[in-house]
Amino acid sequence: MTSSVPWQQRLSTGTEDIQDEVIGWYQQTRHGKAYVPTMIWGTLQTEAYATVILRQVVEFLGVPDDVPAGVAKRMERQQVLYDGEHHYDVILGEQALYTNIGGPEVMRGQMERILRDISLPSLTLGVLSATAEVGIVPKPGFNIFGDSRAHYELVSTGVDITDPDELALHNKAFSAFSNAACYGAAAEKLISKALAFWSNG
């Protein structure tokens, strides 16, 4: 089954309520996966980075402006990285390290945050090099919440997929990205290269 709700409907009261809903998704998901090709995974975002993202959402969609409240909820979500009860496999596209969200200062802080948290027991973080050969046609980013749902954030709507056969294909796609991604010291090298870029910019 596939369901979608337009963002302007889901965000009709602003960003806080949907962020609160997402906290529930993460708290209920002991093992999640995320493929995020062009931006930083929300649960690793700094407050400054998240503020820029949610400000863009509010201005683009014309929804009520409650950015500080939405950012506070996004920061609250990140407790799942530190409570010892959850684990997340996350693959960032190398482009995510260079997509300019808020300028060099924000991006430097974001790269430093990733380097600080990459070794968390709750996190397996890979970086998919821009030149990596992947055995699958490029796909938009998606999150997998346990065995129950895959979630996409499109321009106009959020899409949830719950059909078991479709979820199996999403897990297969994630495995293809994972097999091509860099981990450990190789991933840290790519992130450090991005940090140097934003530090020199």
Secondary structure, DSSP 8 states (H G I E B T S, - for coil): -EEEEEHHHHTTT-SHHHHHHHHHHHHH-SEEEEEESSS--GGG--HHHHHHHHHHHHHHHT----HHHHHHHHHHHGGGGTSSS-EEEEEEEGGGGTS-SS-HHHHHHHHHHHHHHTT-TTEEEEEE-TT---SS-----EEEETTTEEEEE-SSEEEEE--HHHHHHHHHHHHHHHHHSB-HHHHHHHHHHHHHHHHH-
